[in-house]
Amino acid sequence: MRIDLVVPFSEHNIAKNRGAKWDAHNKVWYVVSPENIFDFVKWAPERLKKATTSGLLKHPPFVVVQPRTPRKKNWGRK
């Protein structure tokens, strides 16, 4: 899904570094199915801002990773 962005010229390098593409024909920055939509909410149209600031999209999902403990090779054997 393509999302057109409203990016001021002074911030175009930031948007580009985050993965936005420039459409020279329409003269607009856009993203296609971004991995993290929260990187682009600042420049998103109002309808998208409302959707991301309410409901389930308010807080991005996160994963808790437990540190791995090394296993002993011989657990009671000699």
N, C-alpha and C positions, 0 to 999 in steps of 0.2 A: 504494500500500500504506500503510495507516494504522499508525503506531507510537505506542502510548501511552507517555507519559513519567511519571516519578516526580519531580516538581518541588516542592521545598519552597517554602512561601509567601514566604520571604525572597528567593527567586530567580525568582519568577514574572515580574517585569518583564524580566529578562534573556532568559528563554525566549521571551517575547512579542516582544521586539525582534528575535530571531533567526528568527522566523517560526512559532512554535508557536501553536496555536489552543486555546481553552478549550471543552470539551464540558460544558455546564452540566447536562445530564441525568445523565451518568455522573460528573461532578465530577472530570475528569481532563484534563491537558494532552496534546496529541497533535500529530503532524506527519503530513502526507500527502506521500509521495515527496519528501523534502527534497533540495535541490540538493547540499548538503554535509552528509552524515550525521555528520561528525566534530564539528559544532557542537552536536550533541545527545547524544553518547555519554555525557556526564556524567550525564544523567538517564534514559538508556535502561535497559530491563530487562536482567537478567543475561545472558539468552540472546543478546541483541544485542551486549552488551559483549564477550562471548567471540568472536563472529564477527568483530568489527571489530578486535580486538587480535591476531588470528592470521591467517596466510596473506597473501593479496594486499591485503587491506584495511588492513594495518598502516600502510602509508605512503600518503598520498593521492597521486594522480597529479598531475604538474605538466607545464607546457609551457614550453619555453625559447623565448623570442622574441628574435631577433637584431635589433639596431637597423638600420633601413633607411638606406642611403646614397643621397643624391640622385644622380640620373642626369643626365649632361650631354646636352643636346639634340643637339649636333652633334659627333660623336666624331672627327673628323679633317677634317671639312669646314670650309671657310671661307666 
